[in-house]
C-alpha cells in the first residue's frame, strides 16, 4: 500500500511538472521584430540578431523574437507596421516624424555633438527615458522607447571631389536629419531628403552628388560602386533612433519583469550595434580603396567652417524648436543633453568603450531607477 501511495504521489508530481512545462509553452509569446534594413546592416546584425538570441534566455523562454525582413516592414513603413500590429518591435527613426516627435528630435538632431558613438547612444537613452515631454509624445504615437544606438562618425561620400567649402557649393547631398540639412545649406550645398535605402540608386543615377553618412554604408548598401570620393571631415554621428520601438499594445501585454528583461537586452544590443558600426566603417574604407575610391582630406577652412556652424547651430535649433513646435525651455533642454553627453563620454572612456560594460552602466545609471510597472504606459 505504501509503495502504491509513493508511486501515485510520484505520478502526480510528474503530471504537475509536465502541465507546468506545457503551460509555459502555451503562454510563450513570439514578438514580430523588424530592423527594416538589409541583413548586412549593423542594425540587423547585431542589433536584432542579439535581441532574437538573448530574449528567450533573459525571460526564461517566455518571450521569443521572429525577424521580419525589410520587404515586410521597411524603415519608412515602420510606424504603420507598429500601429497596425504587424510589428511588435522595430527600428524607429524619429527624424522621419519631425511634427510628431519635436521633443525627441530637439536633442536627436544634435548630431554634431557626437565624437564618441557609445556615449551618444547612452546619452540619448537617458535623456528620453527621463524626459516627460518626450514620453508623452511617444505614448501618443503608441510607441515605447527602449534604447538608442549610434552610427560611427559621418563623412562626405560623393561623386565629386570635396576638400574645401567652395567645393560644396551647388552640390546636392543626401542629409539624414535636420542638422545635416542645416550644415549642407550653411556650406552652400542643397540637402536632399532621401531614405537611406535609396541612396545607392540616387547616387548612381546622378539624382544626388553625394551623401552624408558613415563609411559603414559602403558595406551595407554597396556604395563602393556608386561613389568616387570620401572626404574625412568629421560630421558627428547619427543617433536619433529607437533601437527596438515596442508597440504600446504589445508592451501592455508584458509583465514588468519581461519589460525589464527586454529593455536590458535592447541596451546590450544597442551597444553591440554601435561597436559594430565602427568595425564595418573600417571595412567600408577597405572596400572603397579596392574599388578605387579616393580618400580626401578637408582643408582647415572647411574644418573651421564646420566648427563655427556647430557652435551657432545650438542657438538655431533652440530658436526653431520654439518657433515651429512651441517647445518650451529648449535652451535648457539642450544644455541638459550636453551635460549627459559629457557624463557618458567619461563613462564610455572609463569602460574603454566596451559594449557590455557600457550596457551595464546604462542598466545601473538609467534602468535601475525605472518602475517597469508604469514605464511607457
N, C-alpha and C positions, 0 to 999 in steps of 0.2 A: 504493500500500500504506500509506504514511504517513497519507494522508488518511483511508483506511478505518479505521486504528487510532484516529485522533483522533475520528472520528465514533462509533466503538464506545465509546471512553472517555467521550465526552460523553453518550452514551445511557445508559451505566451510571450515571454521576453523576446524571443526571436521574431515573432509576429509583429510585436510593437516596434521593434527596431526596423523591420522591413517596411512597415507602414510609415514610419518617420522618414526613412530614406525616400520612399515613394512620394510622400507629401512634399519633400524638398524639391524633388524633380518636377513635380506638377507646378509648384509655385515659383520655380526659377523663371526669371524674366530676361528675355533676349532684347537688347536695345539695338535699334537700327541706327548705325552711326555713319556719317558721311564726311570725308575730308574735302570733297569737292575738287580735288586736283589729281593729276596722274600718279601712278604708282611710284615713279622715280622721285617725286617731290618729297622733301622732308616733312611736309605737312601730312603726308600719308604714312611714310616710314621715316622716323619712328613715332610721330605724333599720334597716329591712330592705330598702328600695329601694337604699340605699347599698351594702349587702352584695351585693345582686344585681348592681349596676352595677360595683363595684370589684373583686370577687373574681376574675373572669376576667383582668382586667388585672394584678392582683397575682401571679397564678400562671401567667402566660403561657398562659392558656387551659386549664390542667389541671383547674381547678375552676370550676363554674358553679353558679347557685342558682335554684331554682324556688320561687316563693312559693305557699304554701298558705293559703287563706282561713280565717277563724275558724270557718266552718261545718264545716271538716275537722278542725281542731285548735284548740280554744279555750284560754284560759289555764288554766282548771280541769282541762282534759284533757291538758295539755302533758306531764306526767310519763308518763302512759300512752302518749301518742303517741311520745315518745322511746324509752321502754322497748320498745315493740312494733316499732320500726323504721320506723314510718310517717313519723316526723320525724327528720331528721338533725341539725337545729339549731332551737331555738325559744326564745322569750322565756319565762323561768322565774322565777316569783315565789317566793322562798324562804319568805315568810310563809305560804304555803299549806301548808307542811310543817314545822310547828314541832317535832314529835317527831323527824323525820328529820334536820333541819338546825339543831340548837340552837347549835352553834358559829358558824355563819354568821349566824343570827338574833340572836345576842347583840349584834353590832355593827350588823347590818342594821336592828334595831329602834330604833336611836338616831336616829330621825327628827328630833327637835327640836334636834339639834346642827347641822342644816343651815341655813346662811344664804347660802352660795354653792353653787348646784347643781353647777357644774363641779367644784368641789373635792370634793363629796360622792361623785360617781361615781368620780373618780380615787382618792380615799382608800379607798373600799371595795375597789376593784380591787387596790390594792397590799396591803391587809390580807389579802384572801382568797388572793391568789397566794402570799404568804409565811407563811400560817397552816397548819401541817402538820395540825392537828386538823380544820380546815375542809376541806382537801384530802382527808383520809381519809373524811369523811362524804359528800363529793361522789362519790368513787370508788365508795363502797358503793351509791349511787343510780344509778351508771352514767352520770354526767354530768361533763363537763369545763367548768370556768369559763373564760370568755374576757374579758369586761369588764362594767362596770356603767354605767348612766346614771342620771340623777336627774330627777325632776319639778321644776317650778317650786314656789315657796312655796305650801303648803297654807293654805286658809282655811275658813271655815264657809259652806256653801251650804245654805240652808234655806227652809222654808215658813213659819217663824215668826220674828219679829224677835229678834235676839240682840245685845245690846250689853253686858250685864253678866253676872256669874256667876249671879245668880238666874234669869236668862232661860234658862239651860241646864238647870236642874233639871227632871227629868222628861222631857226630850226624848229621843227615840230617834234616835241618829245612826249612820250607817254609818261604821265605822272600818276602814281598810285594813291595820292592823297592830297588834300588841300595845301599842306605846307610845301609839298613838292611843286604843286602848281604855282604857288606864290613865288617860290625860288626861280622857277623857269621864267616867269614873267619879269621878275626883277633883273634877270640876266639877259632879257631881250628875246627869249625863246617863246614859243607858243605851246602851252601844255595841252595834251590830249588825254581825255578820259577813256581809256580802252581797257577792258578786262584783261587780267594778267594772262589768261589762257589764249588770248587773241593777238598777243604782241608779236609772235613769230610771223604770222600772216601779214600783219600791218607793216612790219619791217621789210619783209620780202617783197611786198607789193608797192613799197615806197609811200604808203599812207603816212608813215612817221619816219623821221630821220634817226631816231634813237629812243632809248628807254632808260629811265632812272630806276636801277634795280641792282640787286646783289648778283655777283657773278655765278651764284648757285643756279640762277635761271638759265645759264648757258647749258647746264646739265639737265635741269628739269624740263625745259622747253626747247632744247636743242638749238639755242640761239647762235651757236658757233657757225651755223650755216646761214645766218641772217644778218650778222654784224661784221664790221671790219676793224673796229677800234674799241678799246676800253680805256677810258680816262680815269686814272686813280685819284680823283678828288673825293675826299670823304664827305658823304651826304647823309650821315646819320643812319638810323635803322628804321624799319617798319615794324611796329609792334601793336598797331591799333586793331586788335582782334580778340575774339573769344575762342580759345583753342577747341573747347568742346561745349558749345552753347546748347544747353539742355532745354527741351520743351517744358514749359511750366506745368503742363498736364502730366507729363512723364515724371517730373520732379516731385509733384504732389503724391504720386503713387508709390514713391520710395520711402523707406523708413529713414529716420535721422541717421542711423548707423550706416546705411548704404549710401546716403547722400555724402557723408563724410568720406567714406571709402572712395567713392567716385571722384570727389574733389582731390583727394590726396594722390590718386593715380593720375589725374589730369595734370597736377602740378609737376609730377615727375616726368610725364610725357612731354610737357612743355619745355622743361629744361633740357631734356634729351634732344628735342627738336631744335632748340636754339643752338646746342652744341653741334648738331648735325649740319646746320646751315653753314657753319664755319668750315667744316670738312668738305662739304660739297662745293663751297665757294672756291677753295683751293683746287679742287678737281676741275671746276669750270675754267679756271685760269689755264690749267694744263691743256684742256680740250681746245681752248681758244688759241693757244700757242701752236698746237698741232694743225689747226685749221688756217694758220697764217694771220690770225687777228693780231693787230699791232697794239701794244700797250703804251699809252702816252702818259706823261707826267704833266700835271697842271702848272700853269705859271703862278708866280707869287701873287700876281694881280687877281687871278681867279680865286685863289685861296683867301685872299684878303676880302674880296667882294662877297664871298660866301659867308665869312665870319661876320662881316658887317650886317649882312642880311639876317643872320641868326639872332643877333643882339636886338635888332629892330623889330623882328617878327613877333617876339613875345608880346610887345605892345600892340602890334597889329592884330594878333589873334585875340587878345582880350577885348579890344575895341569891337572887332567884328562879331564876337560872340554876344556882346551886349546889344549891338545894333540889330543883328539879324535874328537872333534867337532869344533875346531878352534874358540872357543868363546873368544872374546877379553875382557880384563879387568875383568876377572872372580873374582879376589880378591876383586876389588872394588864393584862389583855387590853383592857378598856375604856379604860384610861389610854393604852395604846399607840395605840388607834384615835383617841382625841382628839388625840394628837400628830400622827398622819397627817393628820387634818382640818386642823390648823393649818398643817402643811407645805404641803398642797395649796391652801389658801386663799391663801398667799403666791405660790405658783407661778401659780395661776389669775389672781390680780390683776396680777402682772407681765406675764402674757400678754394682759391686757385681756379675759380670758375668751374669747379667740378659739378656736373649736373645733379648728382644725388645729394651732395652737400647743400647746394642752393635750394633744392626742393625741400630738404629737411628744414632749412631755415625759413622757408615760406610756411611750412606747417606750424612751426613754433611762433613765428612773428605775426602771422596772419590768421591761419585757420584755427589755431588753439583758442582764439578769442571769439570764435563764431558759435552761435547757438544754431545748430543744424535743424532743430525742430521748427524754427521760424525763418531761417535764412532763405531768401528768394521767394517767399510766399506772399 
